[in-house]
């Protein structure tokens, strides 16, 4: 295991579980209020419209892969293991930016993984737990209907954008890296 600053382990853990908790609490509150496939009136109107509208997604982004929740759950578990390895055994946690980005990705992954393993209290007609992600943010841009999403998705996309931005940075030279350590 590469030297890992202790504060990075605490930061990763706190951000990851805060994101997952925010996601799961928000899902519980919105679904308790509106039920399934129901929601509020449009809270913002015009070209940009926004409302809360509950939906169950048994696939991935934009409903791709419907019915493959257990496959996506397995991929999520593998991703989480890879992130922890990359950060704490490969040394990625030396970068604060990377630690925060991967904490957001991990928190979002955990929130959606929880749903994919079977949402407590929501069953299909045979009484089996529904393995689907609970989504509730409904956004429309003009006539374009964006995917309905949740807090976990916001965390995942934010972390991914941070990773993209980091990849676009000009790497520091070895001499400036050595001087920084």
WOJO-V749118 format. One record per pair of residues at least 12 apart in sequence whose C-alpha atoms are under 8 Angstrom apart, sorted by the first residue. I is the first residue (numbers start at 1). J is the second residue. D is the distance in Angstrom with one decimal. If there is no record, write none. Layout:
# WOJO-V749118
i=I j=J d=D
i=I j=J d=D
This chain:
# WOJO-V749118
i=1 j=88 d=6.8
i=1 j=89 d=4.4
i=1 j=90 d=7.0
i=1 j=91 d=7.9
i=2 j=88 d=6.8
i=2 j=89 d=5.4
i=2 j=90 d=6.2
i=2 j=91 d=5.4
i=3 j=91 d=7.0
i=4 j=88 d=6.2
i=4 j=91 d=6.7
i=4 j=93 d=6.4
i=4 j=94 d=6.5
i=5 j=93 d=7.5
i=5 j=94 d=6.9
i=8 j=93 d=6.2
i=8 j=94 d=7.8
i=8 j=96 d=7.4
i=8 j=99 d=6.9
i=9 j=88 d=8.0
i=11 j=99 d=7.8
i=11 j=100 d=7.7
i=12 j=99 d=6.2
i=12 j=100 d=6.8
i=12 j=102 d=7.9
i=12 j=103 d=5.2
i=13 j=103 d=7.5
i=15 j=100 d=7.4
i=15 j=103 d=5.7
i=15 j=104 d=6.8
i=15 j=107 d=7.1
i=16 j=103 d=4.8
i=16 j=104 d=6.1
i=16 j=105 d=7.9
i=16 j=106 d=5.7
i=16 j=107 d=4.1
i=16 j=108 d=7.8
i=17 j=107 d=5.9
i=18 j=107 d=7.2
i=19 j=104 d=6.7
i=19 j=107 d=4.7
i=19 j=108 d=6.4
i=19 j=111 d=7.7
i=19 j=151 d=7.8
i=19 j=152 d=7.0
i=19 j=155 d=6.9
i=20 j=107 d=4.6
i=20 j=108 d=5.9
i=20 j=109 d=7.9
i=20 j=110 d=5.8
i=20 j=111 d=4.6
i=20 j=152 d=6.8
i=21 j=111 d=7.4
i=22 j=151 d=7.1
i=23 j=108 d=7.5
i=23 j=111 d=5.9
i=23 j=150 d=7.0
i=23 j=151 d=4.8
i=23 j=152 d=5.4
i=24 j=111 d=6.1
i=26 j=151 d=7.5
i=27 j=134 d=6.6
i=27 j=135 d=7.4
i=27 j=136 d=7.6
i=27 j=150 d=7.6
i=30 j=52 d=7.8
i=30 j=54 d=7.5
i=30 j=136 d=7.4
i=31 j=54 d=6.6
i=34 j=53 d=7.8
i=34 j=54 d=7.1
i=35 j=54 d=7.1
i=36 j=54 d=5.5
i=36 j=55 d=6.2
i=36 j=56 d=7.6
i=37 j=53 d=6.6
i=37 j=54 d=4.9
i=37 j=55 d=5.2
i=37 j=56 d=7.9
i=38 j=53 d=5.5
i=38 j=54 d=5.5
i=38 j=55 d=7.8
i=39 j=51 d=7.4
i=39 j=52 d=5.3
i=39 j=53 d=4.0
i=39 j=54 d=6.0
i=40 j=52 d=5.4
i=40 j=53 d=6.4
i=46 j=142 d=7.7
i=47 j=140 d=7.7
i=47 j=141 d=5.8
i=47 j=142 d=4.6
i=48 j=139 d=7.4
i=48 j=140 d=5.9
i=48 j=141 d=4.8
i=48 j=142 d=6.3
i=49 j=139 d=5.7
i=49 j=140 d=5.1
i=49 j=141 d=6.5
i=49 j=142 d=7.9
i=50 j=137 d=7.4
i=50 j=138 d=5.7
i=50 j=139 d=4.7
i=50 j=140 d=6.5
i=51 j=137 d=6.4
i=51 j=138 d=5.3
i=51 j=139 d=6.8
i=52 j=136 d=5.3
i=52 j=137 d=5.1
i=52 j=138 d=5.8
i=53 j=135 d=7.8
i=53 j=136 d=4.8
i=53 j=137 d=6.3
i=53 j=138 d=6.0
i=53 j=148 d=7.8
i=54 j=134 d=7.1
i=54 j=135 d=5.8
i=54 j=136 d=4.4
i=54 j=137 d=7.7
i=55 j=134 d=6.0
i=55 j=135 d=5.2
i=55 j=136 d=6.1
i=55 j=148 d=7.3
i=56 j=132 d=5.6
i=56 j=133 d=5.6
i=56 j=134 d=4.9
i=56 j=135 d=6.2
i=57 j=132 d=5.1
i=57 j=133 d=5.0
i=57 j=134 d=6.5
i=57 j=135 d=7.1
i=58 j=116 d=7.7
i=58 j=131 d=6.4
i=58 j=132 d=4.2
i=58 j=133 d=6.3
i=59 j=72 d=7.7
i=59 j=132 d=7.2
i=59 j=133 d=7.9
i=60 j=72 d=7.5
i=61 j=147 d=7.6
i=62 j=147 d=5.4
i=62 j=148 d=7.8
i=69 j=116 d=5.5
i=69 j=117 d=7.7
i=69 j=131 d=6.0
i=69 j=132 d=6.4
i=70 j=116 d=6.6
i=70 j=117 d=7.0
i=70 j=131 d=7.6
i=72 j=116 d=7.7
i=73 j=113 d=5.5
i=73 j=116 d=5.9
i=73 j=117 d=6.9
i=76 j=109 d=6.2
i=76 j=110 d=7.8
i=76 j=113 d=6.6
i=77 j=113 d=7.9
i=80 j=106 d=6.2
i=80 j=109 d=7.6
i=83 j=102 d=6.8
i=83 j=106 d=7.6
i=87 j=99 d=7.0
i=97 j=162 d=7.7
i=97 j=166 d=7.9
i=98 j=162 d=7.9
i=98 j=163 d=7.0
i=98 j=166 d=7.9
i=100 j=159 d=7.5
i=101 j=158 d=7.4
i=101 j=159 d=4.2
i=101 j=160 d=7.0
i=101 j=162 d=5.7
i=101 j=163 d=6.3
i=102 j=159 d=6.1
i=103 j=159 d=7.5
i=104 j=155 d=5.0
i=104 j=156 d=5.9
i=104 j=158 d=7.0
i=104 j=159 d=5.1
i=105 j=155 d=6.1
i=105 j=156 d=4.4
i=105 j=157 d=7.6
i=105 j=158 d=7.8
i=105 j=159 d=5.2
i=105 j=160 d=7.0
i=106 j=156 d=7.6
i=107 j=152 d=6.9
i=107 j=155 d=7.0
i=107 j=156 d=7.7
i=108 j=151 d=7.4
i=108 j=152 d=3.8
i=108 j=153 d=6.0
i=108 j=154 d=7.6
i=108 j=155 d=5.2
i=108 j=156 d=5.1
i=109 j=152 d=6.8
i=109 j=156 d=7.0
i=111 j=152 d=5.7
i=112 j=133 d=5.8
i=112 j=134 d=7.9
i=112 j=152 d=6.4
i=115 j=131 d=6.3
i=115 j=132 d=5.8
i=115 j=133 d=5.1
i=115 j=134 d=6.9
i=116 j=130 d=8.0
i=116 j=131 d=4.6
i=116 j=132 d=5.1
i=116 j=133 d=5.9
i=117 j=131 d=5.7
i=117 j=132 d=8.0
i=118 j=130 d=5.3
i=118 j=131 d=4.4
i=118 j=132 d=7.1
i=119 j=131 d=6.3
i=119 j=132 d=7.2
i=134 j=150 d=7.3
i=135 j=148 d=5.8
i=135 j=149 d=4.7
i=135 j=150 d=4.9
i=136 j=148 d=6.0
i=136 j=149 d=5.8
i=136 j=150 d=5.8
i=137 j=149 d=5.1
i=137 j=150 d=5.8
